Amino acid sequence: MTDVLHTRIPFDPFDQPPLPGIRPFDMGDWLVADEAFAGQMALRDQLIAGRPEAVLYLEEAARPAAEELLDTVLQAIAPDAVDTVTRADGVRVSIDRANPMATLGRLVQEDFCILEKRGDEHVLTAAVLCFPASWTLSEKAGRPLLGIHEPVAEYDAGIAARVQRLFDGVRVGMPLWRFNRLWYVDAALHQPRRASERRPRPEPGVGGYLRSERQCLVRLERSRAVVFSIHTYVLGRDAVLAQGLDPRGT
């Protein structure tokens, strides 16, 4: 388990602005390969091979967007690749264009959700979600933003309208990012839960693991789909304190 944990996090997850907490970033900084790359990618390989029904989703109508996302990621990490990519951990990954979400999930640490405008709302039409933080892909697949965020108490109709406007406003080449933070009892990365299930929480100030997601919004040029990418950091409480972060009140 230790090879999927982080000793540092490149932002302060406790310095959190109000929802939706969005800020711009440079596309060159989108995809991150960090100290947990090898361990996280080995787990991703296992999940995609052994439990594809739990971690992959693709509506046929979303295939053009999924293929465009694969092309975009390949251009960023291996622009000369034709049939295979050699990852930073030495594993060779075949570029299977018939299964773009599975290929994406084996290339980088990020999970990807593709949301496309259907009527007045953006709907989840494709995903590779190996590291869910207490939600289940099958429950959210094909649903609009408000349905995806149920039953998050802070995500009321007002926030929903703001987030929909945000998705409408994401521009090509001008991506946005935010982060969250959650304390977990254990360090498992793959933690799906039904909407009716409660997440066990560590006692305040005692043990536990900080889980923080770097969440990015990227507009694809051809399909106009919005990509919601998730890079997951997990640190033990000692590592959080060693970095000089202040977890009080969380």
Solvent accessible surface area in square Angstrom, and as a share of the most:
residue,aa,sasa,rsa
1,M,134,0.60
2,T,112,0.65
3,D,91,0.47
4,V,9,0.05
5,L,37,0.18
6,H,5,0.02
7,T,87,0.51
8,R,147,0.54
9,I,4,0.02
10,P,99,0.62
11,F,30,0.12
12,D,58,0.30
13,P,0,0.00
14,F,35,0.15
15,D,101,0.52
16,Q,67,0.30
17,P,51,0.32
18,P,118,0.74
19,L,62,0.31
20,P,27,0.17
21,G,12,0.12
22,I,46,0.24
23,R,81,0.30
24,P,103,0.64
25,F,30,0.13
26,D,94,0.49
27,M,65,0.29
28,G,69,0.66
29,D,86,0.45
30,W,3,0.01
31,L,34,0.17
32,V,45,0.26
33,A,69,0.54
34,D,34,0.17
35,E,101,0.45
36,A,1,0.01
37,F,19,0.08
38,A,60,0.46
39,G,9,0.08
40,Q,0,0.00
41,M,0,0.00
42,A,47,0.36
43,L,46,0.23
44,R,0,0.00
45,D,28,0.15
46,Q,119,0.53
47,L,15,0.08
48,I,15,0.08
49,A,87,0.67
50,G,56,0.54
51,R,110,0.40
52,P,55,0.35
53,E,132,0.59
54,A,30,0.23
55,V,0,0.00
56,L,42,0.21
57,Y,58,0.22
58,L,51,0.25
59,E,41,0.18
60,E,122,0.55
61,A,75,0.58
62,A,0,0.00
63,R,61,0.22
64,P,82,0.52
65,A,1,0.01
66,A,0,0.00
67,E,63,0.28
68,E,7,0.03
69,L,0,0.00
70,L,1,0.00
71,D,54,0.28
72,T,40,0.24
73,V,0,0.00
74,L,12,0.06
75,Q,124,0.55
76,A,67,0.52
77,I,63,0.32
78,A,21,0.17
79,P,80,0.51
80,D,131,0.68
81,A,33,0.26
82,V,118,0.68
83,D,100,0.52
84,T,45,0.26
85,V,11,0.06
86,T,80,0.47
87,R,13,0.05
88,A,90,0.70
89,D,50,0.26
90,G,52,0.50
91,V,56,0.32
92,R,156,0.57
93,V,1,0.00
94,S,72,0.47
95,I,20,0.10
96,D,59,0.31
97,R,118,0.43
98,A,67,0.52
99,N,77,0.40
100,P,0,0.00
101,M,5,0.02
102,A,18,0.14
103,T,4,0.03
104,L,0,0.00
105,G,0,0.00
106,R,67,0.24
107,L,5,0.02
108,V,9,0.05
109,Q,1,0.01
110,E,2,0.01
111,D,1,0.00
112,F,0,0.00
113,C,6,0.03
114,I,0,0.00
115,L,6,0.03
116,E,28,0.13
117,K,98,0.42
118,R,101,0.37
119,G,70,0.68
120,D,125,0.65
121,E,68,0.31
122,H,3,0.01
123,V,17,0.10
124,L,3,0.01
125,T,0,0.00
126,A,0,0.00
127,A,0,0.00
128,V,0,0.00
129,L,1,0.01
130,C,0,0.00
131,F,2,0.01
132,P,4,0.02
133,A,14,0.11
134,S,32,0.21
135,W,49,0.17
136,T,23,0.13
137,L,8,0.04
138,S,80,0.51
139,E,42,0.19
140,K,8,0.04
141,A,24,0.19
142,G,34,0.33
143,R,86,0.31
144,P,41,0.26
145,L,7,0.04
146,L,74,0.37
147,G,6,0.05
148,I,27,0.14
149,H,59,0.26
150,E,84,0.37
151,P,100,0.63
152,V,73,0.42
153,A,96,0.75
154,E,110,0.49
155,Y,21,0.08
156,D,81,0.42
157,A,79,0.61
158,G,45,0.43
159,I,23,0.12
160,A,15,0.12
161,A,45,0.35
162,R,101,0.37
163,V,13,0.07
164,Q,25,0.11
165,R,150,0.55
166,L,36,0.18
167,F,11,0.04
168,D,68,0.35
169,G,47,0.45
170,V,4,0.02
171,R,148,0.54
172,V,59,0.34
173,G,54,0.52
174,M,104,0.46
175,P,3,0.02
176,L,33,0.16
177,W,34,0.12
178,R,39,0.14
179,F,7,0.03
180,N,28,0.15
181,R,70,0.25
182,L,54,0.27
183,W,22,0.08
184,Y,4,0.02
185,V,74,0.43
186,D,66,0.34
187,A,6,0.04
188,A,32,0.25
189,L,2,0.01
190,H,35,0.16
191,Q,12,0.05
192,P,53,0.33
193,R,41,0.15
194,R,114,0.42
195,A,50,0.39
196,S,104,0.67
197,E,94,0.42
198,R,219,0.80
199,R,29,0.11
200,P,74,0.47
201,R,167,0.61
202,P,23,0.15
203,E,123,0.55
204,P,120,0.75
205,G,57,0.55
206,V,94,0.54
207,G,42,0.40
208,G,16,0.15
209,Y,66,0.25
210,L,0,0.00
211,R,4,0.02
212,S,0,0.00
213,E,10,0.04
214,R,22,0.08
215,Q,15,0.06
216,C,1,0.01
217,L,7,0.03
218,V,6,0.03
219,R,24,0.09
220,L,4,0.02
221,E,119,0.54
222,R,166,0.61
223,S,38,0.24
224,R,129,0.47
225,A,1,0.01
226,V,0,0.00
227,V,0,0.00
228,F,44,0.19
229,S,1,0.01
230,I,6,0.03
231,H,1,0.00
232,T,1,0.01
233,Y,3,0.01
234,V,3,0.01
235,L,0,0.00
236,G,18,0.18
237,R,29,0.11
238,D,116,0.60
239,A,23,0.18
240,V,0,0.00
241,L,93,0.46
242,A,91,0.70
243,Q,36,0.16
244,G,66,0.63
245,L,24,0.12
246,D,63,0.33
247,P,19,0.12
248,R,197,0.72
249,G,89,0.86
250,T,54,0.31
